[in-house]
Structures are given as C-alpha cells and as structure tokens.
Amino acid sequence: MTREQANKEYRQLLHDWNEESDSIIERAKREGRLKPGLDSNRELFVETDQKYMKKIQELKDSVDE
C-alpha cells in the first residue's frame, strides 16, 4: 500500500471512529448514562478506541516504505 492510499484510508478510519463515538454519546444521553466531566465517560469508548487503534496500527504496518 502506498503512503497516499494509507493517508486516504487513515482519514476514513478517523471519520468512522468519530461517527461511532458520536453515536455512543447519543445513545448514552438517551439512556441517561452520560456523566458530566471530560474523563468520566471513558469506559463508554474503551472497545471502540481499541478497535480503531488496532486498525490504524495495522494500516501503519501495511505501508510500503
């Protein structure tokens, strides 16, 4: 994979990650689970963050140098 292809896929992964995070926030608001504060809701995002960090690492590893 070229660096240009990787950059395009990286931007898409970031977009998807943000979309999924936004949906988690909306769902937590509807269910009354969203807590005030910057770090008080981190447990809501653990699985999503791990999933996208893994995908990004795999993408970095696939770039032809």
Sequence and secondary structure as in RCSB ss.txt:
>XXXX:A:sequence
MTREQANKEYRQLLHDWNEESDSIIERAKREGRLKPGLDSNRELFVETDQKYMKKIQELKDSVDE
>XXXX:A:secstr
  HHHHHHHHHHHHHHHHHHHHHHHHHHHHHT   SSSSTTGGGTHHHHHHHHHHHHHHHHH   
